[in-house]
Amino acid sequence: VQLVESGGGLVQPGGSLRLSCVASGFTFRRSSMSWYRQAPGKERELVATISIGGGSTNYADSVKGRFIISRENIKSTVYLQMNSLKPEDTAVYYCYASRSGSWGQGTQVTVSS
C-alpha cells in the first residue's frame, strides 16, 4: 500500500493550493479517503473526508467553505482544494485511506507573507 501526496508549498494568506494523493496497492474505489493535518506542537486533526463514491463529504469547522475534497477513482487519486488560506492552515497535510489504515508521508503547506 502506498499513498503519495504532492502539491504543498509556500503561499501567501488568501492564496490557494491543490493537494493530490495518489494511491496504490489496494482497491481505491472501495475506500473512503481523508485528509488530516498536523501543525508543530499540535495533534493531528481531521480536515476532510470523502465517501467511496464521492457523494458524501465532511469537513472540519475550521475549513468549511474554504476547502473542497474530491476524488477520481479511475486515477486512484484524492484531492484537497484549499482556498482563502490562512496562516493557521500551516501544517503538514496527510492522506489517509480507511480501507487499509494507511498514511502518506505528508506534504508541507506554509501560509505566510
MOPAC internal coordinates of N, CA, C and O (Angstrom, degrees):
PM7 1SCF
backbone

  N    0.0000 0     0.00 0     0.00 0    0    0    0
  C    1.4570 1     0.00 0     0.00 0    1    0    0
  C    1.5269 1   109.29 1     0.00 0    2    1    0
  O    1.2310 1   121.20 1   -46.79 1    3    2    1
  N    1.3168 1   115.30 1   133.21 1    3    2    1
  C    1.4592 1   119.25 1   179.32 1    5    3    2
  C    1.5277 1   109.80 1  -142.78 1    6    5    3
  O    1.2310 1   121.19 1   -44.97 1    7    6    5
  N    1.3246 1   115.33 1   135.03 1    7    6    5
  C    1.4560 1   122.49 1   174.42 1    9    7    6
  C    1.5217 1   106.75 1  -125.98 1   10    9    7
  O    1.2310 1   120.63 1   -55.90 1   11   10    9
  N    1.3204 1   116.40 1   124.10 1   11   10    9
  C    1.4604 1   120.57 1  -176.03 1   13   11   10
  C    1.5247 1   109.15 1  -122.88 1   14   13   11
  O    1.2310 1   121.15 1   -67.75 1   15   14   13
  N    1.3334 1   115.41 1   112.25 1   15   14   13
  C    1.4570 1   120.92 1   179.11 1   17   15   14
  C    1.5223 1   111.04 1   -90.04 1   18   17   15
  O    1.2310 1   121.27 1   -27.00 1   19   18   17
  N    1.3100 1   115.18 1   153.00 1   19   18   17
  C    1.4671 1   121.61 1   174.55 1   21   19   18
  C    1.5207 1   108.64 1  -155.39 1   22   21   19
  O    1.2310 1   121.29 1   -11.56 1   23   22   21
  N    1.3332 1   115.14 1   168.44 1   23   22   21
  C    1.4562 1   120.09 1   175.17 1   25   23   22
  C    1.5123 1   115.73 1   105.43 1   26   25   23
  O    1.2310 1   120.23 1   174.46 1   27   26   25
  N    1.3192 1   117.17 1    -5.54 1   27   26   25
  C    1.4517 1   119.41 1   178.40 1   29   27   26
  C    1.5205 1   111.87 1   -72.05 1   30   29   27
  O    1.2310 1   121.30 1    -6.34 1   31   30   29
  N    1.3321 1   115.12 1   173.66 1   31   30   29
  C    1.4467 1   119.49 1   178.86 1   33   31   30
  C    1.5092 1   111.92 1   161.54 1   34   33   31
  O    1.2310 1   121.46 1    12.76 1   35   34   33
  N    1.3172 1   114.82 1  -167.24 1   35   34   33
  C    1.4626 1   122.21 1   178.97 1   37   35   34
  C    1.5243 1   109.17 1   -99.83 1   38   37   35
  O    1.2310 1   120.59 1   -50.39 1   39   38   37
  N    1.3248 1   116.47 1   129.61 1   39   38   37
  C    1.4619 1   121.21 1  -179.02 1   41   39   38
  C    1.5221 1   108.70 1  -141.48 1   42   41   39
  O    1.2310 1   120.90 1   -30.51 1   43   42   41
  N    1.3117 1   115.89 1   149.49 1   43   42   41
  C    1.4629 1   120.79 1   178.26 1   45   43   42
  C    1.5254 1   110.86 1   -77.54 1   46   45   43
  O    1.2310 1   119.93 1   -25.83 1   47   46   45
  N    1.3138 1   117.74 1   154.17 1   47   46   45
  C    1.4664 1   119.92 1   175.07 1   49   47   46
  C    1.5266 1   110.90 1   -53.48 1   50   49   47
  O    1.2310 1   121.42 1   -41.87 1   51   50   49
  N    1.3285 1   114.88 1   138.13 1   51   50   49
  C    1.4593 1   120.28 1  -176.60 1   53   51   50
  C    1.5142 1   114.13 1    90.11 1   54   53   51
  O    1.2310 1   120.69 1   169.60 1   55   54   53
  N    1.3070 1   116.29 1   -10.40 1   55   54   53
  C    1.4536 1   120.75 1  -178.76 1   57   55   54
  C    1.5167 1   113.33 1   -82.14 1   58   57   55
  O    1.2310 1   121.53 1     3.84 1   59   58   57
  N    1.3451 1   114.67 1  -176.16 1   59   58   57
  C    1.4681 1   121.31 1  -177.01 1   61   59   58
  C    1.5236 1   110.73 1  -132.41 1   62   61   59
  O    1.2310 1   121.53 1   -27.50 1   63   62   61
  N    1.3149 1   114.67 1   152.50 1   63   62   61
  C    1.4580 1   122.86 1   171.91 1   65   63   62
  C    1.5175 1   108.09 1  -144.26 1   66   65   63
  O    1.2310 1   120.81 1   -27.81 1   67   66   65
  N    1.3405 1   116.06 1   152.19 1   67   66   65
  C    1.4560 1   119.95 1   171.77 1   69   67   66
  C    1.5159 1   109.04 1  -122.55 1   70   69   67
  O    1.2310 1   121.33 1   -60.11 1   71   70   69
  N    1.3192 1   115.05 1   119.89 1   71   70   69
  C    1.4601 1   121.36 1   176.29 1   73   71   70
  C    1.5245 1   109.73 1   -91.32 1   74   73   71
  O    1.2310 1   121.08 1   -32.85 1   75   74   73
  N    1.3178 1   115.54 1   147.15 1   75   74   73
  C    1.4634 1   122.04 1   175.50 1   77   75   74
  C    1.5212 1   109.30 1  -127.15 1   78   77   75
  O    1.2310 1   121.17 1   -30.60 1   79   78   77
  N    1.3132 1   115.37 1   149.40 1   79   78   77
  C    1.4671 1   121.46 1   175.79 1   81   79   78
  C    1.5236 1   107.39 1  -137.57 1   82   81   79
  O    1.2310 1   120.84 1   -65.13 1   83   82   81
  N    1.3221 1   116.00 1   114.87 1   83   82   81
  C    1.4511 1   121.65 1   178.99 1   85   83   82
  C    1.5180 1   108.86 1   -98.90 1   86   85   83
  O    1.2310 1   120.83 1   -52.13 1   87   86   85
  N    1.3256 1   116.02 1   127.87 1   87   86   85
  C    1.4647 1   121.83 1  -175.89 1   89   87   86
  C    1.5141 1   111.47 1  -108.68 1   90   89   87
  O    1.2310 1   121.26 1   -29.25 1   91   90   89
  N    1.3355 1   115.20 1   150.75 1   91   90   89
  C    1.4539 1   121.12 1   174.90 1   93   91   90
  C    1.5222 1   109.12 1  -154.64 1   94   93   91
  O    1.2310 1   120.89 1   -21.31 1   95   94   93
  N    1.3282 1   115.91 1   158.69 1   95   94   93
  C    1.4534 1   120.15 1   176.00 1   97   95   94
  C    1.5126 1   115.20 1    92.16 1   98   97   95
  O    1.2310 1   119.71 1  -179.25 1   99   98   97
  N    1.3162 1   118.16 1     0.75 1   99   98   97
  C    1.4561 1   121.95 1   175.49 1  101   99   98
  C    1.5235 1   107.47 1  -153.60 1  102  101   99
  O    1.2310 1   120.98 1    -9.07 1  103  102  101
  N    1.3428 1   115.74 1   170.93 1  103  102  101
  C    1.4615 1   120.54 1  -177.54 1  105  103  102
  C    1.5244 1   109.07 1   -82.03 1  106  105  103
  O    1.2310 1   121.34 1   -86.46 1  107  106  105
  N    1.3137 1   115.04 1    93.54 1  107  106  105
  C    1.4606 1   122.05 1  -173.07 1  109  107  106
  C    1.5277 1   111.83 1   -56.40 1  110  109  107
  O    1.2310 1   120.71 1   137.36 1  111  110  109
  N    1.3306 1   116.24 1   -42.64 1  111  110  109
  C    1.4678 1   119.67 1  -173.46 1  113  111  110
  C    1.5341 1   111.95 1   -66.87 1  114  113  111
  O    1.2310 1   119.98 1   168.81 1  115  114  113
  N    1.3228 1   117.64 1   -11.19 1  115  114  113
  C    1.4538 1   121.58 1  -179.82 1  117  115  114
  C    1.5288 1   112.42 1  -102.93 1  118  117  115
  O    1.2310 1   120.45 1  -169.80 1  119  118  117
  N    1.3058 1   116.74 1    10.20 1  119  118  117
  C    1.4578 1   120.31 1  -176.83 1  121  119  118
  C    1.5138 1   111.60 1  -121.70 1  122  121  119
  O    1.2310 1   120.44 1   -49.58 1  123  122  121
  N    1.3355 1   116.76 1   130.42 1  123  122  121
  C    1.4537 1   117.43 1   165.94 1  125  123  122
  C    1.5228 1   107.30 1   -69.07 1  126  125  123
  O    1.2310 1   120.79 1   -26.38 1  127  126  125
  N    1.3297 1   116.10 1   153.62 1  127  126  125
  C    1.4585 1   121.38 1  -175.07 1  129  127  126
  C    1.5214 1   109.36 1  -130.06 1  130  129  127
  O    1.2310 1   121.31 1   -30.74 1  131  130  129
  N    1.3024 1   115.10 1   149.26 1  131  130  129
  C    1.4607 1   120.10 1  -178.10 1  133  131  130
  C    1.5220 1   111.00 1  -138.62 1  134  133  131
  O    1.2310 1   121.66 1   -22.63 1  135  134  133
  N    1.2981 1   114.44 1   157.37 1  135  134  133
  C    1.4592 1   122.98 1   168.19 1  137  135  134
  C    1.5249 1   107.69 1  -114.81 1  138  137  135
  O    1.2310 1   121.11 1   -46.41 1  139  138  137
  N    1.3222 1   115.49 1   133.59 1  139  138  137
  C    1.4542 1   123.40 1   173.82 1  141  139  138
  C    1.5294 1   107.19 1  -120.54 1  142  141  139
  O    1.2310 1   121.49 1   -13.74 1  143  142  141
  N    1.3152 1   114.75 1   166.26 1  143  142  141
  C    1.4609 1   119.49 1   172.91 1  145  143  142
  C    1.5209 1   110.19 1  -144.73 1  146  145  143
  O    1.2310 1   121.73 1   -25.50 1  147  146  145
  N    1.3217 1   114.30 1   154.50 1  147  146  145
  C    1.4607 1   120.43 1   178.18 1  149  147  146
  C    1.5158 1   109.29 1  -139.30 1  150  149  147
  O    1.2310 1   121.45 1   -61.84 1  151  150  149
  N    1.3135 1   114.83 1   118.16 1  151  150  149
  C    1.4596 1   121.22 1   176.74 1  153  151  150
  C    1.5249 1   109.27 1   -91.45 1  154  153  151
  O    1.2310 1   119.76 1   -22.48 1  155  154  153
  N    1.3222 1   118.07 1   157.52 1  155  154  153
  C    1.4706 1   120.73 1  -179.71 1  157  155  154
  C    1.5174 1   111.68 1   -55.35 1  158  157  155
  O    1.2310 1   120.56 1   -50.86 1  159  158  157
  N    1.3198 1   116.54 1   129.14 1  159  158  157
  C    1.4527 1   121.43 1   177.68 1  161  159  158
  C    1.5094 1   115.11 1    77.31 1  162  161  159
  O    1.2310 1   120.21 1  -174.92 1  163  162  161
  N    1.3258 1   117.20 1     5.08 1  163  162  161
  C    1.4641 1   120.46 1  -178.83 1  165  163  162
  C    1.5152 1   110.53 1  -121.67 1  166  165  163
  O    1.2310 1   121.14 1   -17.25 1  167  166  165
  N    1.3263 1   115.43 1   162.75 1  167  166  165
  C    1.4546 1   120.21 1   177.90 1  169  167  166
  C    1.5337 1   110.28 1   -77.44 1  170  169  167
  O    1.2310 1   121.84 1   -23.63 1  171  170  169
  N    1.3232 1   114.09 1   156.37 1  171  170  169
  C    1.4576 1   118.98 1   175.91 1  173  171  170
  C    1.5262 1   108.88 1   -67.23 1  174  173  171
  O    1.2310 1   120.45 1   -44.32 1  175  174  173
  N    1.3403 1   116.74 1   135.68 1  175  174  173
  C    1.4610 1   120.46 1  -178.26 1  177  175  174
  C    1.5204 1   110.91 1  -127.53 1  178  177  175
  O    1.2310 1   121.60 1   -30.90 1  179  178  177
  N    1.3238 1   114.55 1   149.10 1  179  178  177
  C    1.4565 1   121.06 1   178.47 1  181  179  178
  C    1.5315 1   109.09 1   -75.31 1  182  181  179
  O    1.2310 1   121.03 1   -48.94 1  183  182  181
  N    1.3207 1   115.63 1   131.06 1  183  182  181
  C    1.4612 1   121.52 1   179.21 1  185  183  182
  C    1.5250 1   110.98 1  -101.22 1  186  185  183
  O    1.2310 1   120.59 1   130.22 1  187  186  185
  N    1.3335 1   116.47 1   -49.78 1  187  186  185
  C    1.4628 1   120.05 1  -176.24 1  189  187  186
  C    1.5163 1   109.98 1  -159.67 1  190  189  187
  O    1.2310 1   121.02 1   -28.37 1  191  190  189
  N    1.3354 1   115.66 1   151.63 1  191  190  189
  C    1.4664 1   122.68 1   177.55 1  193  191  190
  C    1.5136 1   108.95 1  -134.78 1  194  193  191
  O    1.2310 1   121.12 1   -35.10 1  195  194  193
  N    1.3232 1   115.47 1   144.90 1  195  194  193
  C    1.4541 1   120.97 1   175.90 1  197  195  194
  C    1.5272 1   109.01 1  -129.87 1  198  197  195
  O    1.2310 1   121.18 1   -39.87 1  199  198  197
  N    1.3271 1   115.35 1   140.13 1  199  198  197
  C    1.4504 1   120.91 1  -177.05 1  201  199  198
  C    1.5284 1   111.57 1   -74.40 1  202  201  199
  O    1.2310 1   121.37 1    -5.56 1  203  202  201
  N    1.3275 1   114.98 1   174.44 1  203  202  201
  C    1.4687 1   121.50 1  -176.07 1  205  203  202
  C    1.5276 1   111.69 1   -54.61 1  206  205  203
  O    1.2310 1   120.58 1   131.35 1  207  206  205
  N    1.3181 1   116.49 1   -48.65 1  207  206  205
  C    1.4552 1   120.01 1  -177.47 1  209  207  206
  C    1.5097 1   114.26 1   -88.33 1  210  209  207
  O    1.2310 1   120.89 1   172.99 1  211  210  209
  N    1.3289 1   115.91 1    -7.01 1  211  210  209
  C    1.4600 1   119.73 1  -179.82 1  213  211  210
  C    1.5177 1   114.40 1    87.87 1  214  213  211
  O    1.2310 1   120.47 1  -179.04 1  215  214  213
  N    1.3309 1   116.70 1     0.96 1  215  214  213
  C    1.4542 1   119.07 1  -176.31 1  217  215  214
  C    1.5093 1   115.23 1   -81.80 1  218  217  215
  O    1.2310 1   120.61 1   168.30 1  219  218  217
  N    1.3205 1   116.44 1   -11.70 1  219  218  217
  C    1.4628 1   120.42 1  -179.12 1  221  219  218
  C    1.5191 1   109.74 1  -129.99 1  222  221  219
  O    1.2310 1   120.74 1   -48.45 1  223  222  221
  N    1.3191 1   116.20 1   131.55 1  223  222  221
  C    1.4631 1   121.40 1   178.85 1  225  223  222
  C    1.5274 1   109.67 1  -133.49 1  226  225  223
  O    1.2310 1   121.15 1   -28.11 1  227  226  225
  N    1.3073 1   115.40 1   151.89 1  227  226  225
  C    1.4586 1   121.15 1   175.82 1  229  227  226
  C    1.5215 1   108.83 1  -137.39 1  230  229  227
  O    1.2310 1   121.33 1   -32.88 1  231  230  229
  N    1.3297 1   115.05 1   147.12 1  231  230  229
  C    1.4598 1   120.18 1  -176.87 1  233  231  230
  C    1.5202 1   111.36 1  -133.99 1  234  233  231
  O    1.2310 1   121.34 1   -29.09 1  235  234  233
  N    1.3129 1   115.04 1   150.91 1  235  234  233
  C    1.4589 1   120.20 1   169.35 1  237  235  234
  C    1.5273 1   107.78 1   -66.37 1  238  237  235
  O    1.2310 1   121.06 1   -33.11 1  239  238  237
  N    1.3234 1   115.57 1   146.89 1  239  238  237
  C    1.4616 1   119.44 1  -179.35 1  241  239  238
  C    1.5316 1   112.31 1   -56.38 1  242  241  239
  O    1.2310 1   121.00 1   146.31 1  243  242  241
  N    1.3168 1   115.69 1   -33.69 1  243  242  241
  C    1.4625 1   120.70 1  -175.65 1  245  243  242
  C    1.5280 1   113.43 1   -68.19 1  246  245  243
  O    1.2310 1   119.82 1   163.16 1  247  246  245
  N    1.3457 1   117.94 1   -16.84 1  247  246  245
  C    1.4680 1   120.15 1  -177.80 1  249  247  246
  C    1.5217 1   113.40 1  -119.18 1  250  249  247
  O    1.2310 1   120.05 1   176.65 1  251  250  249
  N    1.3234 1   117.51 1    -3.35 1  251  250  249
  C    1.4722 1   120.60 1  -179.36 1  253  251  250
  C    1.5188 1   110.69 1   -57.77 1  254  253  251
  O    1.2310 1   121.70 1   -45.75 1  255  254  253
  N    1.3237 1   114.34 1   134.25 1  255  254  253
  C    1.4490 1   120.07 1   179.79 1  257  255  254
  C    1.5125 1   114.22 1    85.30 1  258  257  255
  O    1.2310 1   120.34 1   171.03 1  259  258  257
  N    1.3435 1   116.96 1    -8.97 1  259  258  257
  C    1.4683 1   120.55 1   179.92 1  261  259  258
  C    1.5318 1   112.24 1  -117.85 1  262  261  259
  O    1.2310 1   120.09 1   145.52 1  263  262  261
  N    1.3155 1   117.42 1   -34.48 1  263  262  261
  C    1.4686 1   122.22 1  -177.27 1  265  263  262
  C    1.5318 1   109.11 1  -107.86 1  266  265  263
  O    1.2310 1   121.61 1   -31.34 1  267  266  265
  N    1.3295 1   114.53 1   148.66 1  267  266  265
  C    1.4590 1   121.02 1   176.04 1  269  267  266
  C    1.5201 1   109.30 1  -133.99 1  270  269  267
  O    1.2310 1   120.51 1   -55.33 1  271  270  269
  N    1.3281 1   116.62 1   124.67 1  271  270  269
  C    1.4613 1   121.64 1   175.63 1  273  271  270
  C    1.5240 1   108.40 1   -98.89 1  274  273  271
  O    1.2310 1   120.83 1   -40.42 1  275  274  273
  N    1.3310 1   116.01 1   139.58 1  275  274  273
  C    1.4534 1   120.94 1   178.70 1  277  275  274
  C    1.5228 1   108.57 1  -149.32 1  278  277  275
  O    1.2310 1   120.85 1   -10.35 1  279  278  277
  N    1.3350 1   115.98 1   169.65 1  279  278  277
  C    1.4538 1   120.12 1  -179.24 1  281  279  278
  C    1.5138 1   111.08 1  -147.14 1  282  281  279
  O    1.2310 1   121.64 1   -26.94 1  283  282  281
  N    1.3210 1   114.47 1   153.06 1  283  282  281
  C    1.4604 1   122.62 1   172.47 1  285  283  282
  C    1.5167 1   106.87 1  -125.79 1  286  285  283
  O    1.2310 1   120.16 1   -81.04 1  287  286  285
  N    1.3269 1   117.29 1    98.96 1  287  286  285
  C    1.4612 1   120.24 1  -176.09 1  289  287  286
  C    1.5302 1   112.25 1   -62.70 1  290  289  287
  O    1.2310 1   119.97 1   147.17 1  291  290  289
  N    1.3068 1   117.67 1   -32.83 1  291  290  289
  C    1.4638 1   119.86 1  -178.92 1  293  291  290
  C    1.5262 1   111.28 1   -66.46 1  294  293  291
  O    1.2310 1   120.59 1   155.67 1  295  294  293
  N    1.3349 1   116.48 1   -24.33 1  295  294  293
  C    1.4604 1   121.36 1   178.35 1  297  295  294
  C    1.5306 1   112.04 1  -103.70 1  298  297  295
  O    1.2310 1   120.39 1  -178.48 1  299  298  297
  N    1.3337 1   116.86 1     1.52 1  299  298  297
  C    1.4663 1   121.06 1  -176.78 1  301  299  298
  C    1.5233 1   111.40 1    50.69 1  302  301  299
  O    1.2310 1   121.21 1  -134.47 1  303  302  301
  N    1.3121 1   115.29 1    45.53 1  303  302  301
  C    1.4637 1   121.12 1  -174.14 1  305  303  302
  C    1.5287 1   110.49 1  -131.63 1  306  305  303
  O    1.2310 1   121.62 1   -41.10 1  307  306  305
  N    1.3194 1   114.51 1   138.90 1  307  306  305
  C    1.4576 1   121.59 1   172.51 1  309  307  306
  C    1.5295 1   107.91 1  -119.01 1  310  309  307
  O    1.2310 1   120.97 1   -35.70 1  311  310  309
  N    1.3181 1   115.75 1   144.30 1  311  310  309
  C    1.4622 1   121.89 1  -176.05 1  313  311  310
  C    1.5217 1   110.84 1  -121.48 1  314  313  311
  O    1.2310 1   121.56 1   -22.13 1  315  314  313
  N    1.3144 1   114.62 1   157.87 1  315  314  313
  C    1.4576 1   120.84 1   170.05 1  317  315  314
  C    1.5244 1   107.35 1  -136.10 1  318  317  315
  O    1.2310 1   120.87 1   -74.05 1  319  318  317
  N    1.3246 1   115.94 1   105.95 1  319  318  317
  C    1.4555 1   121.43 1   175.54 1  321  319  318
  C    1.5214 1   108.07 1   -85.86 1  322  321  319
  O    1.2310 1   120.57 1   -58.59 1  323  322  321
  N    1.3144 1   116.52 1   121.41 1  323  322  321
  C    1.4668 1   121.78 1  -176.24 1  325  323  322
  C    1.5168 1   108.88 1  -116.53 1  326  325  323
  O    1.2310 1   120.79 1   -62.91 1  327  326  325
  N    1.3086 1   116.10 1   117.09 1  327  326  325
  C    1.4681 1   122.82 1  -179.47 1  329  327  326
  C    1.5205 1   110.15 1  -116.85 1  330  329  327
  O    1.2310 1   121.19 1   -16.56 1  331  330  329
  N    1.3200 1   115.33 1   163.44 1  331  330  329
  C    1.4711 1   121.35 1   178.49 1  333  331  330
  C    1.5282 1   111.30 1    48.23 1  334  333  331
  O    1.2310 1   121.24 1  -131.51 1  335  334  333
  N    1.2946 1   115.24 1    48.49 1  335  334  333
  C    1.4684 1   120.16 1  -174.92 1  337  335  334
  C    1.5283 1   111.74 1   -65.03 1  338  337  335
  O    1.2310 1   121.83 1   -34.32 1  339  338  337
  N    1.3302 1   114.10 1   145.68 1  339  338  337
  C    1.4502 1   122.44 1  -178.72 1  341  339  338
  C    1.5315 1   109.14 1  -121.16 1  342  341  339
  O    1.2310 1   119.86 1   -22.66 1  343  342  341
  N    1.3223 1   117.87 1   157.34 1  343  342  341
  C    1.4668 1   119.48 1   177.65 1  345  343  342
  C    1.5333 1   112.39 1   -55.60 1  346  345  343
  O    1.2310 1   119.99 1   147.47 1  347  346  345
  N    1.3161 1   117.63 1   -32.53 1  347  346  345
  C    1.4588 1   120.16 1   179.56 1  349  347  346
  C    1.5249 1   113.74 1   -72.18 1  350  349  347
  O    1.2310 1   119.89 1   173.98 1  351  350  349
  N    1.3204 1   117.81 1    -6.02 1  351  350  349
  C    1.4658 1   121.11 1   173.12 1  353  351  350
  C    1.5263 1   111.51 1   -82.61 1  354  353  351
  O    1.2310 1   120.14 1   173.62 1  355  354  353
  N    1.3127 1   117.34 1    -6.38 1  355  354  353
  C    1.4627 1   121.09 1   179.27 1  357  355  354
  C    1.5180 1   110.76 1   -61.33 1  358  357  355
  O    1.2310 1   120.93 1   -55.71 1  359  358  357
  N    1.3344 1   115.82 1   124.29 1  359  358  357
  C    1.4681 1   121.36 1  -176.74 1  361  359  358
  C    1.5171 1   109.08 1  -178.21 1  362  361  359
  O    1.2310 1   121.45 1    -8.70 1  363  362  361
  N    1.3193 1   114.83 1   171.30 1  363  362  361
  C    1.4568 1   120.15 1   166.40 1  365  363  362
  C    1.5291 1   106.82 1   -90.02 1  366  365  363
  O    1.2310 1   120.79 1   -51.49 1  367  366  365
  N    1.3206 1   116.09 1   128.51 1  367  366  365
  C    1.4576 1   121.75 1  -177.69 1  369  367  366
  C    1.5297 1   109.58 1  -103.13 1  370  369  367
  O    1.2310 1   121.58 1   -47.99 1  371  370  369
  N    1.3325 1   114.59 1   132.01 1  371  370  369
  C    1.4592 1   121.25 1  -176.64 1  373  371  370
  C    1.5251 1   110.77 1  -120.71 1  374  373  371
  O    1.2310 1   121.78 1   -35.08 1  375  374  373
  N    1.3017 1   114.20 1   144.92 1  375  374  373
  C    1.4582 1   123.10 1   173.87 1  377  375  374
  C    1.5307 1   107.89 1   -95.68 1  378  377  375
  O    1.2310 1   120.72 1   -38.14 1  379  378  377
  N    1.3391 1   116.24 1   141.86 1  379  378  377
  C    1.4660 1   120.50 1  -179.63 1  381  379  378
  C    1.5185 1   110.18 1  -136.89 1  382  381  379
  O    1.2310 1   121.13 1   -45.56 1  383  382  381
  N    1.3452 1   115.45 1   134.44 1  383  382  381
  C    1.4588 1   121.80 1   178.38 1  385  383  382
  C    1.5237 1   108.56 1  -109.64 1  386  385  383
  O    1.2310 1   120.52 1   -62.09 1  387  386  385
  N    1.3222 1   116.61 1   117.91 1  387  386  385
  C    1.4660 1   119.26 1  -175.40 1  389  387  386
  C    1.5280 1   112.48 1   -68.23 1  390  389  387
  O    1.2310 1   120.57 1   147.21 1  391  390  389
  N    1.3320 1   116.52 1   -32.79 1  391  390  389
  C    1.4683 1   119.05 1  -175.17 1  393  391  390
  C    1.5230 1   111.67 1   -66.09 1  394  393  391
  O    1.2310 1   120.91 1   142.92 1  395  394  393
  N    1.3178 1   115.87 1   -37.08 1  395  394  393
  C    1.4602 1   119.89 1  -177.27 1  397  395  394
  C    1.5194 1   112.97 1  -104.00 1  398  397  395
  O    1.2310 1   120.30 1   168.26 1  399  398  397
  N    1.3176 1   117.04 1   -11.74 1  399  398  397
  C    1.4583 1   119.87 1  -176.75 1  401  399  398
  C    1.5072 1   112.90 1    66.69 1  402  401  399
  O    1.2310 1   120.99 1  -149.80 1  403  402  401
  N    1.3159 1   115.71 1    30.20 1  403  402  401
  C    1.4660 1   120.43 1  -174.07 1  405  403  402
  C    1.5225 1   112.12 1  -105.56 1  406  405  403
  O    1.2310 1   121.95 1   -28.64 1  407  406  405
  N    1.3317 1   113.87 1   151.36 1  407  406  405
  C    1.4614 1   122.65 1   178.42 1  409  407  406
  C    1.5183 1   110.57 1  -118.03 1  410  409  407
  O    1.2310 1   121.24 1   -30.11 1  411  410  409
  N    1.3349 1   115.23 1   149.89 1  411  410  409
  C    1.4461 1   119.93 1   170.07 1  413  411  410
  C    1.5186 1   110.11 1   -82.51 1  414  413  411
  O    1.2310 1   121.04 1     1.82 1  415  414  413
  N    1.3281 1   115.62 1  -178.18 1  415  414  413
  C    1.4543 1   120.35 1  -177.74 1  417  415  414
  C    1.5259 1   112.59 1   -85.02 1  418  417  415
  O    1.2310 1   120.67 1   166.23 1  419  418  417
  N    1.3113 1   116.32 1   -13.77 1  419  418  417
  C    1.4532 1   121.62 1   177.88 1  421  419  418
  C    1.5177 1   112.92 1    94.87 1  422  421  419
  O    1.2310 1   121.30 1   -26.77 1  423  422  421
  N    1.3334 1   115.11 1   153.23 1  423  422  421
  C    1.4583 1   121.92 1   175.17 1  425  423  422
  C    1.5294 1   107.96 1  -135.86 1  426  425  423
  O    1.2310 1   121.12 1   -46.36 1  427  426  425
  N    1.3172 1   115.47 1   133.64 1  427  426  425
  C    1.4651 1   121.08 1  -174.67 1  429  427  426
  C    1.5231 1   110.67 1   -80.61 1  430  429  427
  O    1.2310 1   121.00 1   -48.91 1  431  430  429
  N    1.3235 1   115.69 1   131.09 1  431  430  429
  C    1.4606 1   122.45 1   172.15 1  433  431  430
  C    1.5225 1   107.76 1  -119.31 1  434  433  431
  O    1.2310 1   120.64 1   -56.46 1  435  434  433
  N    1.3141 1   116.37 1   123.54 1  435  434  433
  C    1.4564 1   121.90 1   179.10 1  437  435  434
  C    1.5170 1   109.08 1  -123.78 1  438  437  435
  O    1.2310 1   121.07 1   -56.54 1  439  438  437
  N    1.3251 1   115.56 1   123.46 1  439  438  437
  C    1.4580 1   121.34 1   179.96 1  441  439  438
  C    1.5314 1   107.72 1  -112.05 1  442  441  439
  O    1.2310 1   121.32 1   -69.68 1  443  442  441
  N    1.3070 1   115.07 1   110.32 1  443  442  441
  C    1.4612 1   119.54 1  -174.53 1  445  443  442
  C    1.5183 1   110.28 1  -159.07 1  446  445  443
  O    1.2310 1   121.10 1   -31.65 1  447  446  445
  N    1.3145 1   115.49 1   148.35 1  447  446  445
  C    1.4670 1   120.01 1   175.69 1  449  447  446
  C    1.5236 1   110.30 1   -94.12 1  450  449  447
  O    1.2310 1   120.10 1   180.00 1  451  450  449

